[in-house]
Amino acid sequence: MELEAAKMIGAGLATVGLGGVGVGLGNLFAGFVSGALRNPAAVPKVFPNLLLGVALTEALGIFSLLIGLLVLFG
C-alpha cells in the first residue's frame, strides 16, 4: 500500500470520533430539555453542568480532528 493511501485511511479512521461527539451532544441536549420541561425551577442549577459537558464533549471532537489532521499532514 502506498504511503499516501495509508495516510488517507488513517486520517479517516482518526476522525470517526466526530460521530461520537455528535451523538454525545444530542444526548446532552435531549436530557437537558426533558429535565427542564419536567422541572423548570432546576434549570439555573443544571445549566452550568450542561455547559461543562458540552465543552468537554466538543474538546474530544477537536482532539479527534487534530489527530486526523496530524496523521494526514504530519
Summary of the structure (lengths in Angstrom):
residues: 74
radius of gyration: 17.4
end to end distance: 18.2
largest distance: 59.4
contacts: 181
relative contact order: 0.18
helix: 92%
strand: 0%
